[in-house]
Amino acid sequence: MIQTVVNAQQIQCGTIVCESKRTKNFDNKWIDKLQQDQMRVKGDIAVLVTATMTRDLELCAFTNGIWICHFH
């Protein structure tokens, strides 16, 4: 999903690239793909929402330029 953010004057002020995953296992390939998607659309922020986090990540983390968070 690509979300364009506009301010009160309807001026575009950013783009968020978001992807969600509901799987049993976390795959680091998702981060690479989302980074590529972000570069392709010139997104300002990339967010990966996942049902399964890696052991080294909390409920929300910023890693490799990507925000990763749990659905909760």
C-alpha positions, 0 to 999 in steps of 0.5 A, spaced: 500 500 500 502 506 498 499 512 502 500 519 500 500 524 506 497 531 505 496 537 509 490 541 511 492 546 505 492 539 500 499 540 499 503 533 498 508 532 504 510 525 504 509 518 502 508 512 506 510 505 503 506 500 507 506 492 507 503 487 512 504 480 513 500 474 517 505 468 516 508 464 522 515 465 520 518 472 519 522 472 513 528 478 512 527 478 504 521 482 506 525 488 508 529 488 502 523 488 498 520 493 501 526 497 501 526 496 493 519 498 493 520 504 497 526 506 492 521 505 486 516 510 488 520 515 492 517 513 498 519 517 505 517 512 510 516 504 509 513 500 514 512 493 515 506 490 519 507 483 521 504 478 525 511 474 527 517 478 529 524 476 529 527 474 536 531 480 536 526 485 535 521 488 540 513 490 538 516 496 534 523 497 531 527 501 526 531 497 522 535 498 515 531 504 514 524 500 515 519 501 521 517 494 523 511 493 528 506 488 530 499 488 528 497 489 536 
